[in-house]
Amino acid sequence: MGTPVKKIKEIVVSELGGSVDLSKENNPIVNVELNDQQFDTAVLLAKQWFTAKKGFTVFRPLSIDPAISEYKMKDDVQSVLDVVFQVPTDVAAFFTLGFFDIIPYGTQNFGSIGAGLGSYSGFAQLISFTEQRKRVFSVEPEWFFEPQTKILHVMTRAGSVNNLVLVQAKLNAFDPANLADKDDYLFTRWVRAKCKEIVGRIRSKYDSMPAAGGTITLDGATLLAESKEEFEKLDAEIFASQGPDGLISG
């Protein structure tokens, strides 16, 4: 899976010339201008950037009652992207394994349809294939989501639902350690770029500083230039990582 925040801190701070005190429980930053509060701010801003540009999406199970049309989603749900009705029996079996809240769903997780249900990519592709097939050959029950109230409205036809659906939701909160592959790489690089920007601004206050061996030239301007260039690359790369739009039918 992804890189834990503590590991990201160790990597970034080391690159900036500092270190992390691993003997302390909260791993405080030492020997560099960046402090722990500034690093935490960089991580928070990275989460906001990732959520706004792409988002962390998961499948969550929902048991529905034909007599009830409104369902309150959890507070961490930013939006509902899709509702999968008539979940196949082999997919429903995964509920017992507790996978649904930890499957990041995106382009990077797609495998071939024949990949099997033994992997996350096979599972995600099976869901996508099943849902696309139903959209082409049948009429879908209707639903809509209200972001302000977190209410999912489900209007079903009689006999069309087996009381089990999968809600594909985009979350506004996530653990970076659950990001996979490309997303993990993008997130870690954004935190690093933000920390470079913070330290660059601090070092840019002075062109140089006296030291025992002579005057030391600081690299504030270089760090600022590198961070700006990296932010531009990351915006382009995260857009490209979402892949092409899916087939629209109905």
N, C-alpha and C positions, 0 to 999 in steps of 0.2 A: 504494500500500500504506500501511503505518502510518508513524508519526512516529518517527525514530531517537531513541535515548536522549539523545544530545548536544543535539538540537534541543529536546527536552522540558526539559532542564536550562536552556537559554538562555531559554525562554519563562517557566518558573516563577520562576527567579531574578530576571529582569527585573521580573516582576509584584510581587515582594517588595521591590523597591527596590535590588537588587544588580546585579551584572553578571558575565559570564563572560569570562575572558581567552582570546579566540580565537587569540591568538598562541602559546599553549602547546599542546602536543600533547594533553594530557589535559584541557584546558579547565577550569582550576581556578576555583572560585567566589570572587569578591572583593566587598567592600563590602556584605556582608549577614551576619547572624548564622548562617545556614545554612552548613555546610561541606560539602566533597565527600563525606566519609564518611557524613554524615547524608543527603545526597541519594541516594547509592548504596543506603542502607538503605531509603529510601522506595520506590525502584524495586523492590528485592527483595520488600518487603512487598506492593507492588502486584501483582507476579507471583503471589505466594502467594494473594492475594485473588481474582485473576482465575481462577486454576487451581481454587480451591475452589468458587467461585460458578458458573463456566461451563466453563472449560477451553478449551484450544487443540487442535483436532482436525484430523487430516490423513488422507489416503488414502496407504497405503504398499503397494507391490507385494510379493507373496510367491509364490515358486515352490515348489509342494508336490510331494511324492513320495507316491503311494498307499501305499507301504510304511512311511512314517514318519508318526507321529501327533503328535509333540511338536516345537514350534518355539520357540526362544528369541527373545524380542523385545528390542529395544534398551533400554538403561537409562533412556532418557527417556520410555518408554511407561508411563503411569500406569494405563491401563485400555484394554481393547479393547471398542469399542461394537458393532461388527458385522464380519462376514466376508462379502464378496461373492463367491460362487462362480460359475463359468461366465461369466466376464467376456466381454462381446460383443467381436467383432473390432474394431469401430470405437473402442471404449474402450481396448482393449489397445494400439492404435497409439500412444496417448499415452505409453506407457512410453519410447519412443525420444526424447521431448521433455523428459524429466526434470522433469515438473511435480509429481509426487506428494508430495514433501516440502514443498512451499511453498503448498499449497492449504488455507487455513483453511476448515473446513467448518462451516457453521452457517446459521441462518435468514437472515442478511443476504446470503448468497451465492446464494439460490435465485432462478432466473429462470423463464421459461416453458419447457416441455419443447421447444418449437420454437425456443429461442434459439440452438441450434446448438452445435457443439463448439468454436467459435472463441473462446469466453469461458469463464472459470472457472464462472460461474453456470450456463451451459448444460451444462457437463460434470457439475457436482454434481447438477443436476436429473435428468440422464439416468441417473446411477448410482442415485439414489433411486427413480426411476420403474421401472427395470429390476428392482431388488431387490424392490420392493413387489409388482410383477406376479408374480414367481416365488413369493413367499410365499403369494399368493392361489391360484395355480393348480398348485402343485407342493409336494412335500415337501422341505424343506431338509436338506442334510447337517448334522450336529451339530458344535458346537464349544463350548469353554469356555476361559476365561483365568484363570490363577492370578497375582494381583498380587504376591504375596510372592516367587515364583520367576521371574516374567516369562515363564512358559511358556504358549504357546497350544496347546491340544489340539484337533486336528482329526480327527474320525471321519467318513470319507466312504464313500459307497456305490460299488460298482464301476461304472465308466463315467459317473459323475456329474460328474467334474471334469476340466478340460482342463489341469491342472497350473499354472494361473495364477489367483490370487485377489487381491482387494484387501482389505487390513485397514484398517478405519476405527478409528484409535487416538486416544485422548486423551493429550496429552503433559504431563509435569510440568516441562518446560523449553521456553522459546520466546524468540524475538527479538521485542520489541515492534514493530519495524519491519515485521514480517509481519502484524500485525493489520490488519483491513480495516474501513473505514467506522465503524460504530457501536462496534465493539469498541475501535478505536483511540481514539475520543473518550472512552469510559468509562475506559480505562486511563490516559490522559493526565490526566484530571480527578482520578483517585484519587491519582496522584503529587502533583499540585498541592495537593490537600486535605491530604495527609500532611505536605508541606513547610510548609504554613500552620500545621498543628498544632505542628510542631517549633519554628518561629520564634515562634509564639504563646506557647508555654510559656516560652521564653527571655525574651521581652519582658514577660511577666506578672510576672516577679520584681520589676519596678520599675514604678510607675505613671507616672513621668516621669523626665526626666534634664536636667541643666543644659546649656545651649548658649550660644554667643556672642550669639545674638539673643534669649535668654530661655529659659524652661523649655519643653521639648518633651514633649508628652503621647504616650505610647506606645500602640500599638494591639493589644497582646497579647490582651486579652479579646475584642476583635472578631474577630481571626484564629481564636481557639479556637472561638468561636460559629459562624463561617462554615464551618470545617472539619467540625464536628460535624453541621451541617445538610447539608453536601455528602455526607458519608459515608452518611447516611440516604437521601438521594435516589439515590445510586449503587447501594446495595443493592437498592432497588426497581426501578431501571432495568435493571440487569443481569439480574434475574430475568425481567422482562418481555421482554427482548431474545431470550430463548431460544425464544419462540414456544410454540404449543400442542404437546402430546404427539402423536407420530405414531400412525398406525393400527397396532393390535396384531392380528396374525392368526397362525394356525398351530394 
